[in-house]
């Protein structure tokens, strides 16, 4: 059992490194990275040159929770997180980003977050 989980984690690390080898955030186009867990979804806009987080949003943050209804499904939550992140990014002067899906496939909640960010005004 432990061996199987170890191999699964290794595959995830390899996918993450493969994706991150092609993507690098700059001051003009920072990196929008996504982390997805079973309960929550997190997103950050990062300037890799300076190593700073410019904006961050999560499904468990108060500003996202007040926009949601109690019966919202995870996909709707992810879209709301994307819209909230785009709003924070615009306040910090970020117009376009590079999307880093991390090790997650680009469908479902990750895609909904990206569409929410686009809807909020970010350009990929």
GICORBEL-V181935 format. One record per residue. N is the residue number from 1. RES is the residue in one small letter. SS is DSSP state (2 for helix, 1 for strand, 0 for the rest). OMEGA is omega in whole degrees, 0 to 359 (999 if undefined). Layout:
N:RES:SS:OMEGA ; N:RES:SS:OMEGA
This chain:
1:x:0:181 ; 2:x:2:179 ; 3:x:2:180 ; 4:x:2:178 ; 5:x:2:178 ; 6:x:2:180 ; 7:x:2:178 ; 8:x:2:178 ; 9:x:2:178 ; 10:x:2:178 ; 11:x:2:178 ; 12:x:2:179 ; 13:x:2:179 ; 14:x:2:178 ; 15:x:2:180 ; 16:x:2:180 ; 17:x:2:179 ; 18:x:2:179 ; 19:x:2:183 ; 20:x:2:177 ; 21:x:0:182 ; 22:x:0:187 ; 23:x:0:176 ; 24:x:0:181 ; 25:x:0:177 ; 26:x:0:178 ; 27:x:0:180 ; 28:x:0:178 ; 29:x:0:179 ; 30:x:1:184 ; 31:x:1:174 ; 32:x:1:182 ; 33:x:1:185 ; 34:x:1:171 ; 35:x:1:184 ; 36:x:1:173 ; 37:x:0:181 ; 38:x:0:183 ; 39:x:0:190 ; 40:x:0:174 ; 41:x:1:184 ; 42:x:1:177 ; 43:x:1:179 ; 44:x:1:171 ; 45:x:1:190 ; 46:x:1:170 ; 47:x:1:185 ; 48:x:0:180 ; 49:x:0:179 ; 50:x:0:182 ; 51:x:0:182 ; 52:x:1:172 ; 53:x:1:183 ; 54:x:1:180 ; 55:x:1:179 ; 56:x:1:177 ; 57:x:1:181 ; 58:x:1:181 ; 59:x:0:179 ; 60:x:0:178 ; 61:x:0:184 ; 62:x:2:182 ; 63:x:2:176 ; 64:x:2:182 ; 65:x:2:181 ; 66:x:0:177 ; 67:x:0:186 ; 68:x:0:170 ; 69:x:0:182 ; 70:x:0:184 ; 71:x:0:181 ; 72:x:0:178 ; 73:x:0:187 ; 74:x:2:180 ; 75:x:2:178 ; 76:x:2:177 ; 77:x:2:180 ; 78:x:2:178 ; 79:x:2:178 ; 80:x:2:177 ; 81:x:2:178 ; 82:x:2:178 ; 83:x:2:179 ; 84:x:2:178 ; 85:x:2:178 ; 86:x:2:178 ; 87:x:2:178 ; 88:x:2:180 ; 89:x:2:179 ; 90:x:2:177 ; 91:x:2:180 ; 92:x:0:175 ; 93:x:0:179 ; 94:x:0:181 ; 95:x:0:182 ; 96:x:1:183 ; 97:x:1:171 ; 98:x:1:185 ; 99:x:1:178 ; 100:x:1:183 ; 101:x:0:180 ; 102:x:0:181 ; 103:x:0:187 ; 104:x:0:176 ; 105:x:0:183 ; 106:x:0:171 ; 107:x:0:179 ; 108:x:0:185 ; 109:x:2:180 ; 110:x:2:178 ; 111:x:2:179 ; 112:x:2:177 ; 113:x:2:179 ; 114:x:2:179 ; 115:x:2:177 ; 116:x:2:178 ; 117:x:2:177 ; 118:x:2:179 ; 119:x:2:178 ; 120:x:0:175 ; 121:x:0:177 ; 122:x:0:178 ; 123:x:1:179 ; 124:x:0:999
